[in-house]
């Protein structure tokens, strides 16, 4: 006997409860990546660089990145929660790749003081975030929407990194 499944339900089952521990794990990992940036704080070298006039104030970066890491975590958790979706694993792989590339930018830019290499990394990050957004949209559209502020901010970061690279030979 075949039981019809309403479109409003998922294959997880109607009584499936959200796993809050996994959400906290996703948040811990993402915020941990962001916390690595504390090891490479901008110093006098960054202050001396020629930056465009539209550069956001330094005090904005911490709160914006923290909010983006929380959104990313919730998005990844929403995708992870779709246990029986065939694109779930590829989506989570894309998420892991973009998170790894995200972790590389700060040490390359501020640690190695390599603006050109950081530009390469940030473009790779933008591409990986776009890939993650596309994959998340296949599994859970709400998760993809949570990444829209992230790709917008990374787009600004690419433009800023490019401008700094051009104006600081």
C-alpha positions in Angstrom: 0.0 0.0 0.0 1.4 3.4 -1.0 0.9 6.3 1.4 0.6 9.7 -0.3 3.0 12.3 1.0 1.9 15.9 1.0 4.2 18.4 -0.6 4.4 20.3 2.7 6.2 17.4 4.4 9.7 16.2 3.9 11.0 12.7 3.9 12.5 13.3 7.3 9.1 12.6 8.7 6.5 14.7 10.4 7.8 14.1 13.9 11.5 14.8 13.2 12.9 17.3 15.7 15.6 19.8 14.8 19.0 18.8 16.0 20.2 21.9 17.9 23.5 20.3 18.8 24.4 20.1 15.2 23.4 23.7 14.6 25.7 24.7 17.5 28.5 22.6 15.9 28.1 24.4 12.6 28.1 27.8 14.4 31.2 26.8 16.4 33.1 25.8 13.2 32.2 28.9 11.3 32.8 31.3 14.1 36.1 29.5 14.8 37.2 30.2 11.2 36.4 33.8 11.9 38.2 33.8 15.2 41.4 32.7 13.4 41.4 36.2 11.9 42.3 37.5 15.4 45.7 36.0 14.9 46.3 38.4 12.0 44.9 41.7 13.0 45.4 44.7 10.7 48.2 46.8 12.0 50.3 49.7 10.8 51.0 48.0 7.5 47.2 48.0 6.6 46.7 51.5 8.0 49.5 52.8 5.7 47.9 51.2 2.5 46.2 53.4 0.0 42.5 52.4 0.2 39.5 53.7 -1.8 37.2 56.3 -0.2 34.4 53.7 -0.1 36.3 51.4 2.2 34.0 50.4 5.1 35.1 51.6 8.6 37.3 49.0 10.3 34.8 48.7 13.2 32.2 47.3 10.7 34.2 44.2 9.8 33.9 42.2 13.0 30.1 42.5 13.5 29.4 42.0 9.8 31.5 38.9 9.6 30.1 37.5 12.8 26.5 37.9 11.4 27.6 36.3 8.1 29.1 33.3 9.9 25.8 32.8 11.9 23.8 33.0 8.6 26.2 30.6 6.9 25.9 28.2 9.9 22.1 28.2 9.8 22.1 27.7 6.0 24.5 24.7 6.3 22.4 23.3 9.1 19.2 23.6 7.0 20.9 21.7 4.2 22.3 19.1 6.6 18.7 18.6 8.0 17.5 17.4 4.6 18.9 14.0 5.2 17.4 12.2 2.2 18.1 14.8 -0.4 20.5 13.5 -3.1 22.3 16.8 -3.4 22.9 17.3 0.3 26.4 15.9 0.4 27.7 17.9 -2.6 26.1 21.0 -1.0 27.9 20.4 2.3 31.2 19.7 0.4 30.8 23.1 -1.4 30.2 24.7 2.0 33.3 23.1 3.5 35.4 24.2 0.5 34.2 27.8 0.8 34.8 27.8 4.5 38.4 26.6 4.0 39.1 29.2 1.4 37.5 31.8 3.7 40.0 30.8 6.4 42.9 31.3 4.0 42.3 34.9 3.1 43.2 36.7 6.4 46.5 34.9 6.8 47.5 35.6 3.2 46.4 39.3 3.2 47.3 40.4 6.8 49.8 37.7 7.8 51.9 37.4 4.6 51.0 40.9 3.5 50.5 39.6 0.0 47.8 41.7 -1.6 48.1 39.9 -5.0 47.9 36.4 -3.5 45.0 37.6 -1.3 43.2 38.8 -4.5 43.5 35.3 -5.9 42.2 33.8 -2.7 39.2 36.2 -2.5 38.2 35.5 -6.1 38.4 31.8 -5.4 36.2 32.5 -2.3 33.7 34.3 -4.4 33.5 31.4 -6.8 33.2 28.9 -4.1 30.4 30.9 -2.3 28.6 31.1 -5.7 28.9 27.3 -6.0 27.7 26.8 -2.5 24.7 29.2 -3.1 23.8 27.2 -6.2 24.0 23.9 -4.5 22.1 25.0 -1.4 19.3 26.3 -3.6 18.9 22.8 -5.0 18.4 21.4 -1.5 16.8 24.1 0.5 16.0 27.5 -1.1 15.8 29.2 2.3 19.4 28.2 2.9 20.5 29.8 -0.3 18.8 33.0 0.6 20.7 33.1 3.8 23.9 33.2 1.8 22.9 36.2 -0.3 24.4 38.8 2.2 27.5 36.7 2.3 28.1 36.8 -1.4 27.3 40.5 -1.5 29.9 41.2 1.2 32.5 39.0 -0.5 31.7 40.9 -3.8 32.6 44.1 -1.9 35.7 42.5 -0.5 36.8 41.4 -4.0 36.4 45.0 -5.2 38.2 46.4 -2.2 41.1 43.9 -2.5 41.4 44.7 -6.2 41.5 48.4 -5.5 44.1 48.0 -2.8 46.2 45.9 -5.1 46.0 48.4 -7.9 46.9 51.4 -5.7 49.7 49.8 -3.7 52.4 48.5 -6.0 
